[in-house]
Every structure is written in C-alpha cells, then in structure tokens.
Amino acid sequence: MGAKGNLFSQVGRYLPRGWGDLAMQVGLIFAGYLVYSLVRGFVDTPQTAVAAFENGRTLISVQQDLGIFVEPDIQRAFGGTGLVADVASWIYLNAQISVTFAALAWIYFRHNRSFYFVRNTFMVAWLMALVVYIVMPVAPPRFFPEFGFVDSVSAFTGVSTATSNALFNPYAAVPSMHVAFSLMIGVPLVFLVRHRPVKAFWAVYPLLVTFVIIVTGNHFIADAILGAVAAGIAGVGATWLGRLRPEWSFRGSEPAEAPVPAQVRA
C-alpha cells in the first residue's frame, strides 16, 4: 500500500495542478457532456418529430430561396457511398468525441493555463445548444431522401441513425455541434501549437468537419453556419467569465508548464 501511495504521489507531481484538479476537470467535462446528451435525447417525442420535419423543410425552402441549397449536389459529386463517403463517415463518428476530448486532454497537460477558457467555451455552447434543440428541433438532410440525400453513416456502419435513445436525438441538427466543437478546439490550438504544419492542420480542421457533415448528409449549410455562430457566442461567454476570474482567461502559446502546487479549480 505504501509503494502504491508513493507511486500515486510521484505521478501527481507531474500533473499541472495535482490529482484533485484533474479529477474535477474530468468530472466537469464528463458531467457536462452527459447532461447535454441526456437532455438532447429526452426531448425526442412524437410532437418533436413532426416539428423537426416541418422545420427541416422550412430550412430547405429558405436555402432554396437564397440559392444556397447545394448540399444534394455536393453529396452527389463526392458520392453518398464509396471511399470518400466512408472516410467522411469515419471522421464524422470520431470528430465529435475522440478528437475533441483528446485535444482537450492535450491542452490540459501542455497548456494548462489556457485549458479553463476552452473548457468554459464548451460549457456555454452545450447550454445554448440544448435550448435550441428544445425550442427548434430540425430533421437533418439524411431524412429527406426525396431531395436526393443519402445516409452515408448508416451505409458505412450498417446501423440506422434514425433511431433515438436516451443519449441520441436524431432531430438535433441545428446548430451543428460538430462545427462548433471543431472551432472551439481548432482556433485555440492554432495559437497553442508551435509547428507550422500542425497549426495549418488545426486551421483547416473546421473546414474539413464542415465538408464531412455536409457530404454525409448529416447537416445543412445553415446548420454549419449556426454552429460557427454558437462557437463564437461561446467564446464571448468564456471571455466574459475570464474577466470575472482571470485564471479562466486564454493565455495563448506558452512554454510547457512546470507542475505547480496542487489546487482545486472549479
């Protein structure tokens, strides 16, 4: 027991703010995402489905009037199934959780002073998205095959994406949180990473995600735009919180930080 305790203590010395802060941040992110997923799933009702399809058709009509209803053309150009669609579907399935949480972990360990700002952008964005999902459910493009859309992710996985459950609401298309997440990690990482090729990757990452959500039939262009707006508002909200608590402000690129005395930070 003594050896294990000593090892635990030694590892803790290399954590930016000790085990307590690490546990709190993991708990906050996990709880925030779980609540976001649960509430999003629970708002799926028969009435929600009717409203979602009505709102989806309205969105299509608006984009047609504006001359920007090009999603079916994009999907046809690259193929709703096939190599491009399969790669895009794989990225779609992994970008939301795997890439995002890995990026958050990297920021926490390598640029800890900027982590709290990024964390707060996610908290603000999740809260906003839940309100919109409840007030204005929207069916995604893949539910409108009459316009030529193909459900690329279902074709890739063999699993239907039309079924809802406690953690998944198929009518949560607006705003696109894939785009919001990509911006909320992509923009900070452009300022935090040092190597130019890596900076370039994170600079174009939101554009890649935008292409992925459209070519797979999961979001309209309007969803992507509103996802970017959500990320922008979340950034403003996190900046305001940083003024209330300076330790929550974004610090930009800094050398790798040495461990500091353990302290719990909300």
Secondary structure, 3 states (H helix, E strand, C coil): CHHHHHHHHHHHCCCCCHHHHHHHHHHHHHHHHHHHHHHHHHCCCHHHHHHHHHHHHHHHHHHHHHCCCCHHHHHHHHCCCCHHHHHHHHHHHHHHHHHHHHHHHHHHHHCHHHHHHHHHHHHHHHHHHHHHHHHCCECCHHHCHHHCCCCHHHHHHCCCCCCCECCECCCECCCCHHHHHHHHHHHHHHHHCCCHHHHHHHHHHHHHHHHHHHHCCCCCHHHHHHHHHHHHHHHHHHHHHHHHCHHHCCCCCCCCCCCCCCCCCC
